[in-house]
Amino acid sequence: MLVFLALLAAITFASMRFSQDNSAQALSVDQTQSIKGIFVVTIFFSHFCPYVVLNQWYDTPMQEYCRWLGQLMVAPFLFYSGYGIFESVKKKGIAYVKGFPTKRILKILLHFDLAVILFLLYDFFLAPEYLSAPKILLSLLAWESVGNSNWFIFAILCAYLFGYVGLLAFKGNLSRAAILITVLCIIYIVVVSKFKERYWIDTILAFPLGCLVSLFKDKLSFKKHMLWFVAIAVCVLLLVAAKNGLIPTFYGRTQSALFAFSAALVLLSMRVKINSKVLSWFGSQVFGIYILQRLPMNFGKHLHWNEQNIYLYFLFCLAVTLLLAIAFNKATSWLDSKLFKKP
């Protein structure tokens, strides 16, 4: 497994280009698409690890890498979503916000439900078990799971809903909207923590953080190298301290790690440009890879392949996941063109 982890690192470092000031492109689509690619592959690694036994020295680095990152590996997706929404409102105005219910929330929920149906079919034919009607219905809302990953979809749907409410309530006033979105995300943490495990709430604040960065990005250039260096050093120290439990926690797990990690990612992007066609492609397939990867993992486990040769099992899971993601992307794109036609 060390080979696969090293391959990801090699592709990432090979695509890096250092610059004295990359602030203008730090949060560009090309840059963030490649960064998303890094983390969607990391999520695949993280979901794969529990299916196999990794006890050899050359296998455990991947497990340790995923364990150390924890929920932070999904933070960039929420962060970039919040940032991207506010940037779009700046350019398109309140009309963009009014399209949220269908073009954002309903579209994602529809795509998710199509994936849930695939898992229901899998459960029916290959892993028959009793699924109550309430559980099936709640799984379509991402509150329950029928074998699929669901908590992140629930979080992003809520985040988009909060964005819609905040921006519409203040008619596009970004500052006030950001405050309301943050308050709603905190309420989400309080409420959801009563019903779900803490990983459901650990990263939701990355969304309003992205909104705030969009508001104040002109003041975050850090053109002086020493100031930038100090800022990145502080973020790294905070991240290490938070991950080692040296900072007070908020609802079971520290949010300081989230803030430090997000800030470090932005600061690094100001001096490092990542533009990889491979990573960018993975970044364009985030939804399909994230939501469908457990199908081949579950299928291989059903046949006990995960107990035989974990490397062949890994390649099988990766190859099938990518094929499913490509097919799913094409199918949903066609469906979107029919249901969500542009005016």
C-alpha positions, 0 to 999 in steps of 0.5 A: 500500500506504500506504493499507492501512497507514494504514487499519489505523493509523486503525482502531487509533487511533480505537479507543484510549481513554486511562485513568489506570489500565487495569491491571484490563482490560489483559489482558482478553479484549476488549483482547487480542482487538483487539490480536490483530486488529492483529497478524493483519492485520500478518501478512497484510501481511508474508506478502503483501509477498514476492509483489509488487515494492514499489519506490514510495515509497508502497508501501515503508512497509508493507514496512519496517513488516513488516521492522522488526517481524519475528517480533515480530508473532507474539509476542502470540499466544504471550504471550497463550496462556501468560497465558490458560492460567495464568489458566484454571488459576487458575479451573478447577484441574487438571481444565482441564489434563487436557483439554489433549491433546484440547481444545487440542493435538488440536483445533489439529492437526486444524484445521491438518491440514484446512487442509493438505489444502486445500493438498494439493488446490491442489498436486495440481490447480494446481501439480502437483509431486512430494511424497514421502510423508514430506514429506506426513506431516511436513506434517501435523505442521507440521514440513514445508510443502506451501505453507502456513505451518507453523512457528508452528503447530508452535511453539504445539503444542509450547508447549501440550505443554510447558504440559500437562507442566509443569502436570500434573507439578506438579499445578497448582503454577503457580510450579514449572510456569512454571519447567519450561515455560521450561526446555522452551522453551529446550530447544526452541530448542536442538534446533529450531535444529539443523534449522530456520531461526532464525525457528522459535525467535525467539518461543517464549519469549513463551509462558512469559513470558505464564505469568510475567506471570499469576503476578506480574500483581498486582505489575505495576500501576505505579499511579504515573504516573512509574514507569509512564513510566520502565518504558515508556521503558526497554522502548522503549529496550531494544527499539530497542537490540535491533532494532539489534543493540546487545544480545548475541544468544541463538542467532542473534537477540536475545531482549531484543527479545521481552521488551522488546516484550512488556513494552511491550505490557502496559505500554501496555495498562495506560494504553490501552484498545483496543476495536474491533469490526473489530479484535476480529473479525479477532482472532476469525479468527486461525487461519483468516486465518493458515493460509489466506491463502497459498491466494489468494496462491499462486493469484493468483501462479499467474495472474501477477496479482501482476505486473499490478496489486498493489493489485487482487491485494491486495484479491483476496487479502484478500477471499478470505482472509476468506471462506475464514476465515469458512467454515473457522471455521464448518466447524471449529466444527461439527466440534468440536461433534461431536468435542469435546462438553462433558461 
